[in-house]
Every structure is written in structure tokens, then in C-alpha cells.
Amino acid sequence: EAPLVWKVKAPTYSNLLSWRPMFEDQEIADIPIIAASIDPCICCMDRFHIVEGSREKVVAKEELLRLSWEKTRKISAQRGLRLPESGGKA
């Protein structure tokens, strides 16, 4: 027999909550050391779930990047700024 579902949860999500008290009253130079102290798995954080009622959606890295580009364009347009031509493609 084998499991039907196997979910691996990296400890990064649980350990992120410890950052807040660790960052309080610290120097900017301490940020990298504090961040590394929980051994974060950054590649585990390239997506997230959105749950609204019974609807659930997974947003992956590509969509996050696209949404970031769209928001940057929108804010730039509102402020009358011109973005460089080599900016994000959507």
C-alpha cells in the first residue's frame, strides 16, 4: 500500500513567525544573519494558495511576477512616470 497524498511542509512557513521578535530593536546589519538563522527555503515560497469560501486557487511564481509588472505599470501610469522599454512583459 502507498499513500494517496503526500504533503511535504518545509519548516520555513512555521519558522517565519519567529522573525518578528528577533528583528525588534536590531541593527540593519543584523538582518541577513537573523534571516539565515531559520535556514529559510526560499524556493518553497514561490507560490501561495488563495482560499475564499469554498474556492481555492494556487498562484505560482510566473503569475506573481506578471501581477507585479501589472501593478508597477498601473502605479507608474497614475504618477505619470515612464517605464524603461526593457521592463516586464505580460
Secondary structure, DSSP 4 states (H G I P E B T S, - for coil): ---S------THHHHHTTHHHHHTT--GGGHHHHHHTT---GGGGS-EEEEETTEEEEE-HHHHHHHHHHHHHHHHHHTT----TTS---
